[in-house]
Amino acid sequence: MTPIVVPAVGESISEVQISQWLKKEGEWVAAGTDLVDLETEKASVQVSAPADGYIVKILKPNDQFATVGEAIAEFEPAAKGAGNAASTTSPQAPSSSTSTASPPAGDVRVMPAARRLAEDNKINAELVPGTGPGGRVLKEDVANAVSNRTPAPAPVVTPALTPTISPPASSTALQQGSANRGEEVKPMSMIRRTIATRLVRAQHEAALLTTFNEVDMQPVMQLRNKYKDAFLEKHGTKLGFMSFFAKAACEALKRFPAVNAEIRGNNIVYRNYCDIGIAIGGGKGLVVPVLRNVERMSFADVERTIGEYAELAKNNRLMPEDLEGGTFTISNGGIYGSLLSTPIVNPPQSGILGLHSIQERPIALNGQVVIRPMMYIALTYDHRIIDGREAVTFLKTIKEVIEDPARLFLEL
């Protein structure tokens, strides 16, 4: 047997959570195939099979925690041919009449999970034909034997260590006064724990204040509609709104460096580069991968990189280094329908730009009331390092650039 252990995933990370087992006990896998997703406090990592073979036993199921170096599964190297031969020559699961017969001669290997299931259902596991490599009896073989036998009295099962959760009561049951008031208890994920810690830290340590403005999105929408097809054909990626805001934020950060700075002890650290984090809703929660050196990126670079990060986040494939080192953050709550919000700064950063839904609203323009696609924007900032005048003017710069995108190319 070869133990599958939690690998080292970062200097400061000593504990992980089992996010999801990608393979089952008894399933044959090729060398290098991902076996399990591990969730750290920063991102997800995968552990792959060390060789061709089978997962004999899973020691840590989904949602449990494990430390670096701890064994989470037992693995047995084996050739694929042996498993295929066993599965094609094995007979069907026995009926109830064979479950109490004498064990056949020979050394029949029963997988631990299969033996536990057999004991729970009073099945003689040695009599169940195995479909695993070399005739090994798998959990699925015992399950088939249980389903094919005559129903027997329910076995006495030792209570599990985890709490038994009752299903949620339906609205009808509640109206009828049902006593079925269930609760579901799940451990907080590693990423969610980190998010909670960082947000509470920001509220306790920083002097947060939010200022608002609104943007007429019609110029950007017209520009996007005019060039989106040519942009897609040339660059192979769609032209979205986020690239405009990322480049506008970079221009504003150049003019107001305090928004791009951070406090370290009694010092203020100013940056001459823009590493902008883009908040993305991932498979396990909100993550903020970082676009490096946005001041040197093209619109196509921004859109392509955001698309790649979104796909990685969806599949829990972001690496810790993808999330580290941002100097400023943009969060777009508008894609979920948010009209107005006060985003929270991601420490040790000093500012975050919040984007919201685009809605057609009446506005006064050149003495006339017109209908325009408007968006509220918000800047939450650390008042310890950024003055109100800087914050308001920073947000006004974002508004001016978005309402007149030519400024991005003319550097005005």
Secondary structure, DSSP 8 states (H G I E B T S, - for coil): -EEEE-----TT--EEEEEEESS-TT-EE-TT-EEEEEE-SS-EEEEE-SSSEEEEEESS-TT-EEETT-EEEEEEE--HHHHHHHHHH------GGGTTS---SS---B-HHHHHHHHHTT--GGGS---SGGG-B-HHHHHHHHHHS-----------SS--------HHHHHTT-S----------HHHHHHHHHHHHHHHHS-EEEEEEEEE-HHHHHHHHHHHHHHHHHHSS---SHHHHHHHHHHHHHH-GGGG-EEETTEEE--SS--EEE-EEETTEEE--EES-GGG--HHHHHHHHHHHHHHHHTT---GGGGS--SEEEEEGGGGT-S-------TT-SEEEEEEEEEEEEEEETTEEEEEEEEEEEEEEETTTS-HHHHHHHHHHHHHHHHSTHHHHHT-
